Amino acid sequence: GVDRIIALDLHSPGQEVALTFDGTVPVESISSNELMADYFAELDPPLGDQVVVIAANTNCVKKSVKFKESLAKRRDFKILDTAIFFKGSSGIGTKADDAESEFIGSDVQGADVIIVDNILVEGKTLSKLCRRLSMDGARRIFMCSNHGVFSPTAMKLVDLSPVERVVVTNSVPLPPTSSSKVVQTDTTRLFAKVISSELCRGDDEFKTVIPTLVDEDETEELHEE
């Protein structure tokens, strides 16, 4: 049987219990937030001095705020703000819907924009949001998503959209025909740190195998939701 579960970026609060049905197996949920912040802080060419972090929907507000805070720790920006995206009424992605869709928060005119989402499957939200951001004068458009599942048509929508880069973790393998705009970040180190710090304390043999991955100062950041 299973003694313990380590999960990456669970979609909804409370899923730890749902994973084991009766809640008897300990579930460790870790976050890729710091990993994503590292990627964008070291982006080449670098982000401009005006950056807006946008929650792709209301469920991503908390995540987008934490991402903004993490990014702010890594470099200085003249403007670093957040906004929330609300889709148009029909949800089909028509021009009328693009006009009805709205942001609550900072103006994106002339800004580099990073869209924060939980999971990318069909790419419709990405396509709609990027078109709207382009209409509103965003300078560069990026997206980071915890999990890139990518349906058969998603890559085509990514290619056709004005998004410059889509960054996802390697929690799900990319399809054989992937867009050149899609980049995966490696989560191996995140899992190794949790295993080494919490599951194998006192196991000297294990610690000699991956000594460079034992970093107690960074472990706490992995558990942010």
Residue pairs with C-beta under 8 A, 6 or more apart in sequence:
2 20
2 25
3 25
3 26
4 25
4 26
4 27
4 28
4 199
5 19
5 20
5 25
5 26
5 27
5 28
6 27
6 28
6 30
6 191
6 194
6 195
7 15
7 16
7 19
7 27
7 28
7 29
7 30
8 29
8 30
8 31
8 32
8 146
8 169
8 171
8 187
8 190
8 191
9 29
9 30
9 31
9 32
9 118
9 146
9 147
9 169
9 171
10 16
10 19
10 29
10 225
11 118
11 119
12 59
13 225
15 29
16 23
16 27
16 29
17 23
17 27
19 25
19 27
20 27
28 194
28 198
28 223
29 223
29 225
30 190
30 191
30 194
30 222
30 223
31 221
31 222
31 223
31 224
31 225
32 146
32 169
32 185
32 187
32 190
33 63
33 66
33 67
33 70
33 221
33 224
34 70
34 218
34 221
34 222
34 224
35 169
35 185
35 187
35 190
36 67
36 70
36 144
36 167
36 185
37 67
37 70
37 71
37 73
37 74
38 74
39 144
39 167
39 183
39 185
40 47
40 71
40 114
40 142
40 144
40 167
41 71
41 74
41 75
47 77
47 112
47 140
48 111
48 112
48 139
48 140
49 77
49 78
49 79
50 77
50 78
50 79
50 110
50 111
50 112
50 139
51 71
51 77
51 79
51 80
51 81
51 111
51 112
51 113
51 114
52 79
52 80
52 81
52 82
52 83
52 105
52 106
52 107
52 108
52 111
52 112
52 113
52 114
52 138
53 64
53 65
53 67
53 68
53 71
53 80
53 81
53 82
53 83
53 113
53 114
53 116
54 64
54 82
54 83
54 84
54 85
54 103
54 105
54 108
54 113
54 114
54 115
54 116
54 129
54 133
55 61
55 63
55 64
55 82
55 83
55 84
55 85
55 116
56 85
56 115
56 116
56 117
56 118
56 125
56 126
56 129
56 143
57 84
57 85
57 87
57 117
57 125
58 84
58 86
59 118
60 116
60 117
60 118
61 84
62 225
63 116
63 118
63 225
64 82
64 84
64 116
65 82
66 224
67 114
67 116
67 144
68 80
68 81
68 82
71 77
71 80
72 80
79 106
79 111
81 105
81 106
82 105
82 106
83 103
83 104
83 105
83 106
83 108
84 103
84 104
84 105
85 101
85 102
85 103
85 115
85 129
85 132
86 101
86 102
86 103
86 104
87 97
87 101
87 125
87 128
88 94
88 96
88 97
88 98
88 99
88 100
88 101
88 128
89 97
89 100
90 96
90 97
91 97
91 124
93 124
93 127
93 128
97 128
98 128
98 131
98 132
98 135
101 128
101 129
101 132
103 132
103 136
107 136
108 133
108 136
108 137
108 138
109 136
109 137
109 138
110 137
110 138
110 139
111 138
111 139
112 138
112 139
112 140
112 141
112 142
113 133
113 138
113 139
113 140
113 141
113 142
114 142
114 143
114 144
115 126
115 129
115 130
115 133
115 141
115 142
115 143
115 144
115 163
116 143
116 144
116 145
117 125
117 126
117 143
117 144
117 145
117 146
118 145
118 146
118 147
119 145
119 146
119 147
119 148
119 149
120 126
120 143
120 145
120 147
120 148
120 149
120 150
120 154
120 166
120 168
121 149
121 150
121 151
121 154
122 151
122 153
122 154
122 157
123 150
123 151
123 153
123 154
123 155
123 157
123 158
123 161
124 157
126 143
126 157
126 158
126 161
126 163
126 166
127 157
127 160
127 161
130 141
130 143
130 161
130 162
130 163
131 161
131 162
133 141
133 162
134 141
134 162
140 164
141 162
141 163
141 164
142 163
142 164
142 165
142 166
142 167
143 163
143 165
143 166
143 167
144 166
144 167
144 168
145 166
145 167
145 168
146 168
146 169
146 171
147 168
147 169
147 171
147 172
148 166
148 168
148 169
148 171
148 172
148 174
148 182
148 184
149 172
150 172
150 174
150 175
150 178
150 182
152 175
155 175
155 177
155 178
155 179
155 182
158 166
158 179
158 181
158 182
159 179
159 181
163 181
164 181
165 181
165 182
165 183
166 179
166 181
166 182
166 183
167 183
167 184
167 185
168 182
168 183
168 184
168 185
169 184
169 185
169 187
170 184
170 185
170 186
170 187
171 187
174 182
174 184
189 213
190 222
192 210
192 213
193 213
193 214
193 215
193 218
193 219
193 222
194 219
194 222
196 206
196 207
196 210
196 213
196 214
197 214
197 215
197 216
197 219
198 219
200 206
200 207
207 214
